[in-house]
Amino acid sequence: LFACARTRPELGQVFHDRMVRSGKAMWHALVGPFVESGELSEGDPEYLFQMVTGALLAQLLQRHVLKIEEEMDLPHFAEYVVDVALRGAQARAAARDDQELK
């Protein structure tokens, strides 16, 4: 699909509209409460979305395009990536808050 989108941009637009845009909407709904509570900064959800989807896309490309078979539990990997990304963003927000208090 990515290769086809270079010569047929309308395919890339369909992918973006159906997959990326809806994925971002779900992601922002998921992490929105963290922003509202101050655990995440306003810009963090977009960066986190890119980090998580990038890591998962890399795994999918390895498996299905490059045919690299690794013994990896994808659901566990996805949970791990989300957990590490959220913890890191929460730590950054806490450090920012500590700086603002000083």
Phi, psi and omega in degrees: 000316181297318179294317179296326183294338178293324181261342178230079185305334180296331176292319177298321179293320178297315178301313181298313183295318185274324186258304186292310183298317180290324176297318178295320180298316178296319181298314181295326175294323180292315185265353180308314179300330178291325177290315181299325180277352180088001179288336176233149175281163183305317183279348185300319183304321180293316178296318180296319178302314180295319180296311184292311182293326177297315180296317180291320178297320178301317178296317180294320178297317178302315184286314192259338179257310181276348180060037176269114181266117176239149176279087179224132177278101185301318177299320178294318178301314180300316178298318180297312181300314180297316181299311181297317180297314180294317179298319178296316179294322178295321178296320178297318180295320179295319178295321178297317179297320178298320178295321181292330180285338183281000000 
